[in-house]
């Protein structure tokens, strides 16, 4: 669901634009760029005949060859070890920079869950030792520049965008934010209070509740399965943020990606100047155990008096180094990708049971990511829809997909590959992420060929090997009094009681 | 483009630089109007071998009569179902069954709408008949064939959306396949068949449950808007109320379709790796012979002046939310530009007035935003939305917002504030051009609602002329208790 307001230009993302539905889309836009990241090539397209004068038939049209090469970015290593990817693009007078640091919530202690997220938020909002927060806000916003920071499970991201005429000053402020954040006490307390308010509100949206509870169930006992509570957030001090920053923010732990309207030599000289004397750290990274890979089924119910049930199911899946990644991508597409998928055709289009239904493996970068299937249906068709979802997933493991399904999936993935390279900012950030997560050399160059090699037998083999319909965690948020059948038909039901104050 | 970029760097004075860049967009948009009235806007960009193609119909949910509420949106879904040649194995054989489905469904609706007086046996019989007919029709369906063809050709982001003002169909396609887009979209414009209608209607009901019924914030939004407008269809939900959707028929949808979804009501933007002359020829070849339909008549009803504050409470299983809306004119009225300035003064960024006061100083809310809504073709609302931070209440937040609005009436905007706004607009003018899709969106949107995409290049020049007195005058005129609508979400008793 898009939430675009009818204003001339979108404003900075600082304020949460609420989920007001000004626009109703026919489908839910693909959210995860990494999921569809991949790769496509011209050679798969048929060569088109002479230009026809009469309108052509979309079923049989052929096309001229597409000229496309993956854009070349430049990789430079600064003297202090910091890696910089560069892609100049002078179409618009704008420069974008994004950076990734190897740090994240997987490294925070159990008693202080929320530390990484607070550090990420306060890094920018808390100002710097040279530039207090109010001045930083004022100066950036007057220039129409923005610097933002955040921290996820396995990375920190600090980025800026600016008109190119303000590049020097924005870059200087960016370096201050990264190297010497002040974590201003008032801004820290503010961020903490917002985190606590977020916890109070975490049960408002049934879809949010279901997604969270599924992650907790799949990653029980692992850092990826933790969520902040009022107690863990209250336990976090400003000194914790300072220490967390000091330990993980250093040049050799950081990759930059810069695109837009800049002068290469000038920019590299400035980067050396502002980061050159920033010392590296040598503290070893904490060892984070692997998630539990043993799969056991569970049925979890959250009572909400709503007219539609949220259904989520899944289990632990694969990581990015899995040699079957490409066959799994093709299988994903056939089972749960887009309008043509089996799930959408049966559950949505044939039976009218849902607006949104999909399923996918999220290949983990550091650890195995989950397989997740999701939909929402009116409470009266809850059990029926769960059974359908399960049977469609099971179906993938029982027979080969059709040749038509296979070709559609492969062509779709291969031919849409180019859309990962539309914007220079996306191209350069992608290169940075590939190195950041240690993707094999040639990952992008070989992607299309790797997809093209997948066979029907491969799809069945990976479905049997990686899909475990017998061992899924099922989460249902809905009004059990109105279900068509009790959830106990799927197994022993565990009730989850919601609590906003923990 | 290089010359434009250089010209920007060379100029030191911001407003002049701004004009320079706006000319960049002005020079890059190419226009062409077909004889049947279809408007084509093109921007050539060779950054990647891709094209964004957007078709905007100037018909949206404000154009529905009361027994058609939800129709524009349902039709948006239905136009994914194919044509007389796509999405079907044999339209000649399929058509009689589709007609039987329609007759049966209408009988069923006519019986159901009798409610307590309805005959349950008749309902049961008709329901079974309808299901059997739909099963029979399924044999002829080629499922999701538009999506299938687009996908296997590498189409990306294939979607459509409906707003109060219009309906848009969009796709990103590899540049060598623009003709595929022309072939599919011209077929869709002329030959759409609304097959699988009643199943898709059920999908829309699920969409409604997902976005409004089971989502407290969505429910507040919908109720707030409905209460703010006594007469104008800006207040009716785009998706329709549940009972509206339950009574929409294929016949109604077809009438709406054949009247309005025609080239004279369409604006097309094609942005990306194109040759404009060849693109004009292509579009002429595929769309040129399509007959114009009925121009969309203006909505006749005018919202009566509000005669006192309206308050809307929605009780839900969620923490409090607040929204405050004031009726205001829409673009291109001069006061609408002043509201754009007020909007940015109040909530754009960490230095904005409401953010500073409510978030940083008084710590009453975790976020605050403002925007014009719900549509732009007719007078709309200036809305401020805020998320209170416990233990602060909606009432406290409301009062704090009013204080800031009072300040706007008496304390002139500073020169620096206006300059910051102009700088931000300058940045956004460039940023909007960074993606083919974003630019196609803005071109079609403003061509449709402002009458010309040139609104995009004139906007900042208009804003630059706004004075502190304008802001005070507009604040005094519109931010009154009488003109105010207040909506809030209250947590249900017994909730946690």
HADDOCK unambig.tbl for C-alpha pairs under 7 A between the chains (distance, minus, plus):
assign (segid A and resid 5 and name CA) (segid B and resid 371 and name CA) 6.89 0.50 0.50
assign (segid A and resid 6 and name CA) (segid B and resid 372 and name CA) 6.25 0.50 0.50
assign (segid A and resid 6 and name CA) (segid B and resid 373 and name CA) 6.23 0.50 0.50
assign (segid A and resid 6 and name CA) (segid B and resid 375 and name CA) 6.79 0.50 0.50
assign (segid A and resid 7 and name CA) (segid B and resid 371 and name CA) 6.59 0.50 0.50
assign (segid A and resid 7 and name CA) (segid B and resid 372 and name CA) 6.42 0.50 0.50
assign (segid A and resid 9 and name CA) (segid B and resid 428 and name CA) 6.32 0.50 0.50
assign (segid A and resid 11 and name CA) (segid B and resid 348 and name CA) 6.39 0.50 0.50
assign (segid A and resid 12 and name CA) (segid B and resid 348 and name CA) 6.84 0.50 0.50
assign (segid A and resid 12 and name CA) (segid B and resid 349 and name CA) 6.33 0.50 0.50
assign (segid A and resid 14 and name CA) (segid B and resid 349 and name CA) 6.30 0.50 0.50
assign (segid A and resid 15 and name CA) (segid B and resid 367 and name CA) 5.64 0.50 0.50
assign (segid A and resid 15 and name CA) (segid B and resid 368 and name CA) 6.28 0.50 0.50
assign (segid A and resid 15 and name CA) (segid B and resid 369 and name CA) 6.21 0.50 0.50
assign (segid A and resid 16 and name CA) (segid B and resid 367 and name CA) 6.39 0.50 0.50
assign (segid A and resid 17 and name CA) (segid B and resid 369 and name CA) 6.81 0.50 0.50
assign (segid A and resid 19 and name CA) (segid B and resid 218 and name CA) 6.84 0.50 0.50
assign (segid A and resid 20 and name CA) (segid B and resid 218 and name CA) 6.20 0.50 0.50
assign (segid A and resid 20 and name CA) (segid B and resid 221 and name CA) 6.37 0.50 0.50
assign (segid A and resid 22 and name CA) (segid B and resid 163 and name CA) 5.94 0.50 0.50
assign (segid A and resid 22 and name CA) (segid B and resid 374 and name CA) 6.41 0.50 0.50
assign (segid A and resid 23 and name CA) (segid B and resid 161 and name CA) 5.82 0.50 0.50
assign (segid A and resid 23 and name CA) (segid B and resid 162 and name CA) 5.38 0.50 0.50
assign (segid A and resid 23 and name CA) (segid B and resid 163 and name CA) 4.85 0.50 0.50
assign (segid A and resid 24 and name CA) (segid B and resid 161 and name CA) 5.12 0.50 0.50
assign (segid A and resid 24 and name CA) (segid B and resid 162 and name CA) 5.25 0.50 0.50
assign (segid A and resid 24 and name CA) (segid B and resid 163 and name CA) 6.72 0.50 0.50
assign (segid A and resid 25 and name CA) (segid B and resid 159 and name CA) 6.79 0.50 0.50
assign (segid A and resid 25 and name CA) (segid B and resid 160 and name CA) 5.43 0.50 0.50
assign (segid A and resid 25 and name CA) (segid B and resid 161 and name CA) 4.07 0.50 0.50
assign (segid A and resid 25 and name CA) (segid B and resid 162 and name CA) 6.57 0.50 0.50
assign (segid A and resid 26 and name CA) (segid B and resid 77 and name CA) 5.60 0.50 0.50
assign (segid A and resid 26 and name CA) (segid B and resid 159 and name CA) 6.11 0.50 0.50
assign (segid A and resid 26 and name CA) (segid B and resid 160 and name CA) 5.57 0.50 0.50
assign (segid A and resid 26 and name CA) (segid B and resid 161 and name CA) 6.22 0.50 0.50
assign (segid A and resid 27 and name CA) (segid B and resid 159 and name CA) 6.23 0.50 0.50
assign (segid A and resid 29 and name CA) (segid B and resid 157 and name CA) 6.70 0.50 0.50
assign (segid A and resid 55 and name CA) (segid B and resid 183 and name CA) 6.54 0.50 0.50
assign (segid A and resid 55 and name CA) (segid B and resid 286 and name CA) 6.37 0.50 0.50
assign (segid A and resid 56 and name CA) (segid B and resid 183 and name CA) 6.43 0.50 0.50
assign (segid A and resid 58 and name CA) (segid B and resid 180 and name CA) 6.00 0.50 0.50
assign (segid A and resid 58 and name CA) (segid B and resid 183 and name CA) 6.29 0.50 0.50
assign (segid A and resid 58 and name CA) (segid B and resid 184 and name CA) 6.42 0.50 0.50
assign (segid A and resid 59 and name CA) (segid B and resid 149 and name CA) 6.98 0.50 0.50
assign (segid A and resid 63 and name CA) (segid B and resid 176 and name CA) 6.38 0.50 0.50
assign (segid A and resid 63 and name CA) (segid B and resid 177 and name CA) 6.35 0.50 0.50
assign (segid A and resid 64 and name CA) (segid B and resid 176 and name CA) 6.08 0.50 0.50
assign (segid A and resid 66 and name CA) (segid B and resid 176 and name CA) 5.77 0.50 0.50
assign (segid A and resid 68 and name CA) (segid B and resid 49 and name CA) 6.65 0.50 0.50
assign (segid A and resid 90 and name CA) (segid B and resid 2 and name CA) 6.56 0.50 0.50
assign (segid A and resid 91 and name CA) (segid B and resid 1 and name CA) 5.63 0.50 0.50
assign (segid A and resid 91 and name CA) (segid B and resid 2 and name CA) 6.38 0.50 0.50
assign (segid A and resid 92 and name CA) (segid B and resid 5 and name CA) 6.35 0.50 0.50
assign (segid A and resid 92 and name CA) (segid B and resid 430 and name CA) 6.18 0.50 0.50
assign (segid A and resid 93 and name CA) (segid B and resid 5 and name CA) 5.55 0.50 0.50
assign (segid A and resid 137 and name CA) (segid B and resid 350 and name CA) 6.24 0.50 0.50
assign (segid A and resid 137 and name CA) (segid B and resid 351 and name CA) 6.29 0.50 0.50
assign (segid A and resid 138 and name CA) (segid B and resid 351 and name CA) 6.13 0.50 0.50
assign (segid A and resid 142 and name CA) (segid B and resid 420 and name CA) 4.75 0.50 0.50
assign (segid A and resid 142 and name CA) (segid B and resid 423 and name CA) 6.94 0.50 0.50
assign (segid A and resid 143 and name CA) (segid B and resid 423 and name CA) 6.46 0.50 0.50
assign (segid A and resid 144 and name CA) (segid B and resid 423 and name CA) 5.73 0.50 0.50
assign (segid A and resid 144 and name CA) (segid B and resid 424 and name CA) 4.81 0.50 0.50
assign (segid A and resid 144 and name CA) (segid B and resid 427 and name CA) 6.35 0.50 0.50
assign (segid A and resid 163 and name CA) (segid B and resid 427 and name CA) 6.41 0.50 0.50
assign (segid A and resid 165 and name CA) (segid B and resid 9 and name CA) 6.27 0.50 0.50
assign (segid A and resid 194 and name CA) (segid B and resid 366 and name CA) 5.87 0.50 0.50
assign (segid A and resid 197 and name CA) (segid B and resid 389 and name CA) 6.17 0.50 0.50
assign (segid A and resid 197 and name CA) (segid B and resid 390 and name CA) 6.89 0.50 0.50
assign (segid A and resid 201 and name CA) (segid B and resid 319 and name CA) 6.10 0.50 0.50
assign (segid A and resid 204 and name CA) (segid B and resid 317 and name CA) 6.48 0.50 0.50
assign (segid A and resid 204 and name CA) (segid B and resid 318 and name CA) 4.55 0.50 0.50
assign (segid A and resid 204 and name CA) (segid B and resid 319 and name CA) 6.81 0.50 0.50
assign (segid A and resid 205 and name CA) (segid B and resid 215 and name CA) 6.05 0.50 0.50
assign (segid A and resid 306 and name CA) (segid B and resid 214 and name CA) 5.32 0.50 0.50
assign (segid A and resid 307 and name CA) (segid B and resid 209 and name CA) 6.80 0.50 0.50
assign (segid A and resid 307 and name CA) (segid B and resid 213 and name CA) 6.99 0.50 0.50
assign (segid A and resid 307 and name CA) (segid B and resid 214 and name CA) 6.30 0.50 0.50
assign (segid A and resid 308 and name CA) (segid B and resid 209 and name CA) 6.10 0.50 0.50
assign (segid A and resid 308 and name CA) (segid B and resid 210 and name CA) 6.87 0.50 0.50
assign (segid A and resid 308 and name CA) (segid B and resid 214 and name CA) 6.32 0.50 0.50
assign (segid A and resid 339 and name CA) (segid B and resid 144 and name CA) 6.74 0.50 0.50
assign (segid A and resid 339 and name CA) (segid B and resid 147 and name CA) 6.34 0.50 0.50
assign (segid A and resid 340 and name CA) (segid B and resid 144 and name CA) 6.12 0.50 0.50
assign (segid A and resid 340 and name CA) (segid B and resid 147 and name CA) 6.58 0.50 0.50
assign (segid A and resid 340 and name CA) (segid B and resid 148 and name CA) 6.12 0.50 0.50
assign (segid A and resid 348 and name CA) (segid B and resid 203 and name CA) 6.45 0.50 0.50
assign (segid A and resid 349 and name CA) (segid B and resid 199 and name CA) 6.97 0.50 0.50
assign (segid A and resid 349 and name CA) (segid B and resid 200 and name CA) 6.72 0.50 0.50
assign (segid A and resid 350 and name CA) (segid B and resid 199 and name CA) 6.93 0.50 0.50
assign (segid A and resid 351 and name CA) (segid B and resid 199 and name CA) 6.51 0.50 0.50
assign (segid A and resid 352 and name CA) (segid B and resid 199 and name CA) 4.95 0.50 0.50
assign (segid A and resid 352 and name CA) (segid B and resid 200 and name CA) 6.05 0.50 0.50
assign (segid A and resid 352 and name CA) (segid B and resid 202 and name CA) 5.10 0.50 0.50
assign (segid A and resid 352 and name CA) (segid B and resid 203 and name CA) 4.84 0.50 0.50
assign (segid A and resid 353 and name CA) (segid B and resid 203 and name CA) 6.36 0.50 0.50
assign (segid A and resid 354 and name CA) (segid B and resid 203 and name CA) 5.55 0.50 0.50
assign (segid A and resid 354 and name CA) (segid B and resid 206 and name CA) 5.49 0.50 0.50
assign (segid A and resid 355 and name CA) (segid B and resid 203 and name CA) 5.14 0.50 0.50
assign (segid A and resid 355 and name CA) (segid B and resid 204 and name CA) 6.74 0.50 0.50
assign (segid A and resid 355 and name CA) (segid B and resid 206 and name CA) 5.53 0.50 0.50
assign (segid A and resid 355 and name CA) (segid B and resid 207 and name CA) 5.19 0.50 0.50
assign (segid A and resid 377 and name CA) (segid B and resid 206 and name CA) 6.32 0.50 0.50
assign (segid A and resid 378 and name CA) (segid B and resid 206 and name CA) 6.68 0.50 0.50
assign (segid A and resid 408 and name CA) (segid B and resid 152 and name CA) 5.22 0.50 0.50
assign (segid A and resid 411 and name CA) (segid B and resid 152 and name CA) 4.81 0.50 0.50
assign (segid A and resid 411 and name CA) (segid B and resid 153 and name CA) 6.72 0.50 0.50
assign (segid A and resid 411 and name CA) (segid B and resid 154 and name CA) 6.94 0.50 0.50
assign (segid A and resid 412 and name CA) (segid B and resid 151 and name CA) 4.87 0.50 0.50
assign (segid A and resid 412 and name CA) (segid B and resid 152 and name CA) 4.25 0.50 0.50
assign (segid A and resid 412 and name CA) (segid B and resid 153 and name CA) 6.31 0.50 0.50
assign (segid A and resid 412 and name CA) (segid B and resid 154 and name CA) 5.03 0.50 0.50
assign (segid A and resid 415 and name CA) (segid B and resid 153 and name CA) 5.99 0.50 0.50
assign (segid A and resid 415 and name CA) (segid B and resid 154 and name CA) 4.03 0.50 0.50
assign (segid A and resid 416 and name CA) (segid B and resid 154 and name CA) 3.99 0.50 0.50
assign (segid A and resid 416 and name CA) (segid B and resid 155 and name CA) 6.14 0.50 0.50
assign (segid A and resid 416 and name CA) (segid B and resid 156 and name CA) 6.28 0.50 0.50
assign (segid A and resid 422 and name CA) (segid B and resid 47 and name CA) 6.85 0.50 0.50
assign (segid A and resid 422 and name CA) (segid B and resid 48 and name CA) 5.48 0.50 0.50
assign (segid A and resid 423 and name CA) (segid B and resid 435 and name CA) 6.80 0.50 0.50
assign (segid A and resid 499 and name CA) (segid B and resid 496 and name CA) 6.73 0.50 0.50
assign (segid A and resid 500 and name CA) (segid B and resid 496 and name CA) 6.66 0.50 0.50
